[in-house]
């Protein structure tokens, strides 16, 4: 699924983030624990360079516990630490602050507080996290993307300041599989996608990796080897019927996506580090092929011009 959803405020936010990065001590990158790879903005990775970064896996109460731990282990490095949190577990939020302290170098001569920039794609739980850290409502929250429109500074104490930023996607999602996962989790507006298409791709994965949870939720015999047939069976069992007694696939898809996003089907993670490595290779090969085709077309046009000129 090709996604090109880059509102003007996101472009502005990217430029503002680049300007204030030199004055930032630590970056907190908020990721969706269900899709850590797909919710990781490559544009942000380029911007931060070697700045210390804390990867925060939000919505961990909706994700597969075993795969969450795999992802946490995958992120650990000299400049990167990771932690999982849930808005339903205040202790997980409190664990962030001592971890952040280990990522900066204290100095007796320092006057200004440490600055923590919080970044992440839309609808990943960034504003909720900031409100919990601040202990008060300072950032707008909602169940749809692109709520935060501008940067703001939030004082946590005399020594720490949070810099909140708007959720930023990147102009083009090159990996179509990531596009579907972003759509399934609600990182882009529903109006930017075809619900039935997204639901079918979600079921391609869930039918193979979480069949028991799917069967238990819908309590009906599902043809798990056929994602479209599974969606049809779910729609029929939930009364998503249109004209002529046929299943309304759009209604069935929206129902499935709503229940998936709410964790009603069960705790699920849609990707793992091995998938990330494989898909990054596929994307790179696709880029190379596109570049080659572009050069071939360019060469063909040049040859055609030369041929016409020689005749003249």
ChimeraX attribute file (.defattr): number of C-alpha atoms within 10 A of each C-alpha:
attribute: neighborCount
match mode: 1-to-1
recipient: residues
	/A:1	19
	/A:2	14
	/A:3	21
	/A:4	14
	/A:5	15
	/A:6	14
	/A:7	12
	/A:8	9
	/A:9	15
	/A:10	24
	/A:11	14
	/A:12	14
	/A:13	18
	/A:14	19
	/A:15	11
	/A:16	14
	/A:17	20
	/A:18	12
	/A:19	10
	/A:20	11
	/A:21	18
	/A:22	10
	/A:23	11
	/A:24	18
	/A:25	18
	/A:26	24
	/A:27	24
	/A:28	23
	/A:29	22
	/A:30	27
	/A:31	28
	/A:32	28
	/A:33	31
	/A:34	29
	/A:35	23
	/A:36	24
	/A:37	21
	/A:38	22
	/A:39	25
	/A:40	18
	/A:41	19
	/A:42	13
	/A:43	13
	/A:44	20
	/A:45	13
	/A:46	9
	/A:47	14
	/A:48	17
	/A:49	10
	/A:50	11
	/A:51	17
	/A:52	20
	/A:53	25
	/A:54	24
	/A:55	23
	/A:56	27
	/A:57	25
	/A:58	25
	/A:59	19
	/A:60	24
	/A:61	19
	/A:62	21
	/A:63	21
	/A:64	16
	/A:65	16
	/A:66	9
	/A:67	18
	/A:68	22
	/A:69	13
	/A:70	12
	/A:71	21
	/A:72	18
	/A:73	13
	/A:74	13
	/A:75	16
	/A:76	14
	/A:77	11
	/A:78	10
	/A:79	13
	/A:80	17
	/A:81	21
	/A:82	20
	/A:83	23
	/A:84	24
	/A:85	21
	/A:86	20
	/A:87	16
	/A:88	11
	/A:89	11
	/A:90	12
	/A:91	11
	/A:92	13
	/A:93	20
	/A:94	13
	/A:95	13
	/A:96	18
	/A:97	11
	/A:98	9
	/A:99	14
	/A:100	19
	/A:101	13
	/A:102	10
	/A:103	19
	/A:104	12
	/A:105	8
	/A:106	10
	/A:107	7
	/A:108	5
	/A:109	6
	/A:110	9
	/A:111	9
	/A:112	10
	/A:113	15
	/A:114	21
	/A:115	20
	/A:116	23
	/A:117	23
	/A:118	24
	/A:119	24
	/A:120	26
	/A:121	28
	/A:122	26
	/A:123	27
	/A:124	25
	/A:125	23
	/A:126	28
	/A:127	27
	/A:128	20
	/A:129	21
	/A:130	23
	/A:131	16
	/A:132	16
	/A:133	18
	/A:134	17
	/A:135	10
	/A:136	9
	/A:137	13
	/A:138	16
	/A:139	19
	/A:140	13
	/A:141	19
	/A:142	12
	/A:143	11
	/A:144	14
	/A:145	20
	/A:146	21
	/A:147	16
	/A:148	22
	/A:149	16
	/A:150	14
	/A:151	14
	/A:152	13
	/A:153	14
	/A:154	18
	/A:155	13
	/A:156	14
	/A:157	11
	/A:158	10
	/A:159	12
	/A:160	16
	/A:161	19
	/A:162	24
	/A:163	20
	/A:164	22
	/A:165	25
	/A:166	26
	/A:167	27
	/A:168	26
	/A:169	27
	/A:170	18
	/A:171	14
	/A:172	12
	/A:173	19
	/A:174	19
	/A:175	18
	/A:176	14
	/A:177	16
	/A:178	22
	/A:179	22
	/A:180	22
	/A:181	23
	/A:182	25
	/A:183	22
	/A:184	26
	/A:185	22
	/A:186	19
	/A:187	22
	/A:188	22
	/A:189	15
	/A:190	14
	/A:191	7
	/A:192	11
	/A:193	17
	/A:194	14
	/A:195	22
	/A:196	20
	/A:197	16
	/A:198	22
	/A:199	26
	/A:200	22
	/A:201	18
	/A:202	23
	/A:203	23
	/A:204	17
	/A:205	15
	/A:206	19
	/A:207	20
	/A:208	12
	/A:209	14
	/A:210	16
	/A:211	14
	/A:212	13
	/A:213	17
	/A:214	21
	/A:215	17
	/A:216	12
	/A:217	13
	/A:218	16
	/A:219	11
	/A:220	14
	/A:221	12
	/A:222	19
	/A:223	15
	/A:224	18
	/A:225	12
	/A:226	14
	/A:227	21
	/A:228	19
	/A:229	15
	/A:230	21
	/A:231	25
	/A:232	23
	/A:233	20
	/A:234	26
	/A:235	24
	/A:236	19
	/A:237	16
	/A:238	14
	/A:239	13
	/A:240	20
	/A:241	17
	/A:242	12
	/A:243	7
	/A:244	6
	/A:245	9
	/A:246	12
	/A:247	21
	/A:248	18
	/A:249	23
	/A:250	17
	/A:251	18
	/A:252	25
	/A:253	24
	/A:254	19
	/A:255	17
	/A:256	25
	/A:257	22
	/A:258	16
	/A:259	14
	/A:260	19
	/A:261	16
	/A:262	13
	/A:263	15
	/A:264	14
	/A:265	21
	/A:266	20
	/A:267	17
	/A:268	24
	/A:269	23
	/A:270	22
	/A:271	20
	/A:272	17
	/A:273	15
	/A:274	8
	/A:275	12
	/A:276	15
	/A:277	11
	/A:278	10
	/A:279	16
	/A:280	13
	/A:281	12
	/A:282	14
	/A:283	14
	/A:284	13
	/A:285	12
	/A:286	14
	/A:287	13
	/A:288	12
	/A:289	12
	/A:290	12
	/A:291	12
	/A:292	12
	/A:293	12
	/A:294	12
	/A:295	12
	/A:296	12
	/A:297	12
	/A:298	12
	/A:299	12
	/A:300	12
	/A:301	12
	/A:302	12
	/A:303	12
	/A:304	12
	/A:305	12
	/A:306	12
	/A:307	11
	/A:308	10
	/A:309	9
	/A:310	8
	/A:311	7
	/A:312	6
